[in-house]
Amino acid sequence: MPIRVIRVICVLKTTIMEKFKTITSSVIPLPIENVDTDQIIPARFLKATDKEGFGDNLFADWRYQKDGTPKSDFVLNNPTYTGSILVAGKNFGSGSSREHAAWAIGGYGFKVVVSSFFADIFKNNALNNGILPVVVSPEFLNDIFKAVKKNPKTTLTVNLQDQVITNNANQAGETFEINAYKKECLLNGLDDIDYLLSKKELIEEFERKRSPLNPPRGNLG
C-alpha cells in the first residue's frame, strides 16, 4: 500500500483497542439458538455512524417494553447475572452483515461471546472490534448453561494466548481456534490500521525498492 495512502488512514483513525488479557468472569447466559443481528441490534438503531450508545440498545426488543421500561424476565435485566462474557446458543450472529451488532455487544461491556457456532461475518466483525468469539463443542456449551443455572456466580476463564476456555465449576477445559493474525492483533491491542503501522519500516523499505527514484517523503510516525 502506498505510504501516502497510509498517512491518510492515520489521520482518519480515531479508535484505540485494548490489549486482550486472560479473562475470568461470571457470565450472562442466553440459551437461545439462531440469534440474528436484527435481534442483537434492531434496524431502527442503525442510523448512527459511530459506536457510542449502541450498548444501550443491545437486544432492545427483548430487553424493553414498547414504552421503554425494562422487561423483568429478560436476562440483561436480571441482576442475578453479571459479567463480561456472553454465553449464547448455537448460530449466534446470523442474518445481515451489520457491524453495529458487534458495536452493541462491545458497547454493553462484553469482551467474549461463547457459542457452539457463529455466523462468519459476525465473527469477523467481533474480532475487528476487540471482541473474542469462542467456539466450543455443543457438550461444553450445555455444561456451561447447566453450571450457571445451578450457580449464577459460576465463572469461565478465557486464555487467548493458550487458546483455552475453562469452566471453573468443574475445571473442564477446551481449546478453541482463532486466526493467527487476529490473535496477534487482539493480544497486542491492534486493529488492522495499527497492525499496518507496526510494519511501517518494512513498508518503507518495500517502497524504496519498488521506486528507487522516488524515495518516500518523511516517515509514517
Secondary structure, DSSP 8 states (H G I E B T S, - for coil): --HHHHHHHHHH----------EEEEEEEE--SS-BHHHHS-GGGTT-SSSTTGGGGTTHHHHB-TTS-B-TTSGGG-TT---SEEEE-SSBTBSS--THHHHHHHHHT-SEEEES-B-HHHHHHHHHTT-EEEE--HHHHHHHHHHHHH-TT-EEEEETTTTEEEETTTTEEEE----HHHHHHHHHT--HHHHHHHTHHHHHHHHHHH-TTS---S---
